Amino acid sequence: MDISRLPEPMRARIEARNALPPLERVREFLSSHVVGADNLEEVRADLRRTAHFSTARHYGDLAALEAVVTEPQPPGTLARLVGWEANWVLEDPSDAGAAQFLRELRHLLRDVIDEAERH
């Protein structure tokens, strides 16, 4: 997507989102797409609706998820991220359980992107 043709306020928002550190970008992703969902199928449906128009944001979110789950985080960071930002209750609310949940979201997002690009 060529953002240079977008109005300045939209372009500024996209550039600001793209400049976020991965952890902040994942926070935004969770609060935008995960919080309030009853299950992962609701999250998938929401992501598909967005992908129907563009996958550009999804690619940035996927990169941020990749970075957060592969780079070491301070103790408690991932557990708080999932518990607070996503408001998601896990059977294992530890950092390890949260990392697994974020990996599941990463796979879900990758599937949504692949599906959108096939159509």
Contacts in CASP RR format, 6 or more apart in sequence:
PFRMAT RR
TARGET T0000
AUTHOR 0000-0000-0000
METHOD contacts of the structure
MODEL  1
MDISRLPEPMRARIEARNALPPLERVREFLSSHVVGADNLEEVRADLRRT
AHFSTARHYGDLAALEAVVTEPQPPGTLARLVGWEANWVLEDPSDAGAAQ
FLRELRHLLRDVIDEAERH
1 54 0 8 1.000
1 56 0 8 1.000
3 10 0 8 1.000
3 11 0 8 1.000
3 14 0 8 1.000
3 15 0 8 1.000
4 11 0 8 1.000
6 14 0 8 1.000
17 25 0 8 1.000
17 28 0 8 1.000
17 57 0 8 1.000
18 60 0 8 1.000
20 28 0 8 1.000
20 64 0 8 1.000
22 63 0 8 1.000
22 64 0 8 1.000
22 65 0 8 1.000
22 67 0 8 1.000
22 68 0 8 1.000
22 71 0 8 1.000
23 64 0 8 1.000
23 68 0 8 1.000
23 73 0 8 1.000
23 77 0 8 1.000
23 81 0 8 1.000
25 60 0 8 1.000
25 61 0 8 1.000
25 64 0 8 1.000
26 61 0 8 1.000
26 64 0 8 1.000
26 65 0 8 1.000
26 68 0 8 1.000
26 81 0 8 1.000
26 85 0 8 1.000
26 102 0 8 1.000
27 81 0 8 1.000
27 85 0 8 1.000
29 61 0 8 1.000
29 64 0 8 1.000
29 65 0 8 1.000
30 81 0 8 1.000
30 82 0 8 1.000
30 85 0 8 1.000
30 86 0 8 1.000
30 88 0 8 1.000
31 85 0 8 1.000
31 86 0 8 1.000
33 43 0 8 1.000
33 46 0 8 1.000
33 47 0 8 1.000
33 50 0 8 1.000
34 43 0 8 1.000
34 85 0 8 1.000
34 86 0 8 1.000
34 87 0 8 1.000
34 88 0 8 1.000
34 105 0 8 1.000
35 85 0 8 1.000
35 86 0 8 1.000
35 87 0 8 1.000
35 88 0 8 1.000
36 42 0 8 1.000
36 87 0 8 1.000
37 43 0 8 1.000
37 46 0 8 1.000
40 104 0 8 1.000
40 105 0 8 1.000
40 108 0 8 1.000
43 105 0 8 1.000
43 108 0 8 1.000
44 108 0 8 1.000
44 111 0 8 1.000
44 112 0 8 1.000
47 58 0 8 1.000
47 108 0 8 1.000
47 109 0 8 1.000
47 112 0 8 1.000
48 112 0 8 1.000
48 115 0 8 1.000
48 116 0 8 1.000
50 57 0 8 1.000
50 58 0 8 1.000
51 58 0 8 1.000
51 112 0 8 1.000
51 113 0 8 1.000
51 115 0 8 1.000
51 116 0 8 1.000
52 116 0 8 1.000
55 112 0 8 1.000
55 113 0 8 1.000
55 116 0 8 1.000
55 117 0 8 1.000
58 109 0 8 1.000
58 112 0 8 1.000
58 113 0 8 1.000
58 116 0 8 1.000
59 113 0 8 1.000
61 109 0 8 1.000
62 106 0 8 1.000
62 109 0 8 1.000
62 110 0 8 1.000
62 113 0 8 1.000
65 102 0 8 1.000
65 105 0 8 1.000
65 106 0 8 1.000
65 109 0 8 1.000
66 106 0 8 1.000
68 78 0 8 1.000
68 81 0 8 1.000
68 102 0 8 1.000
69 99 0 8 1.000
69 102 0 8 1.000
69 103 0 8 1.000
69 106 0 8 1.000
73 95 0 8 1.000
75 95 0 8 1.000
76 95 0 8 1.000
77 95 0 8 1.000
78 95 0 8 1.000
78 97 0 8 1.000
78 98 0 8 1.000
78 99 0 8 1.000
78 102 0 8 1.000
79 93 0 8 1.000
79 94 0 8 1.000
79 95 0 8 1.000
79 97 0 8 1.000
79 98 0 8 1.000
81 98 0 8 1.000
81 102 0 8 1.000
82 88 0 8 1.000
82 90 0 8 1.000
82 93 0 8 1.000
82 97 0 8 1.000
82 98 0 8 1.000
82 101 0 8 1.000
82 102 0 8 1.000
83 89 0 8 1.000
83 90 0 8 1.000
83 93 0 8 1.000
83 98 0 8 1.000
88 101 0 8 1.000
90 97 0 8 1.000
90 98 0 8 1.000
90 101 0 8 1.000
92 100 0 8 1.000
END
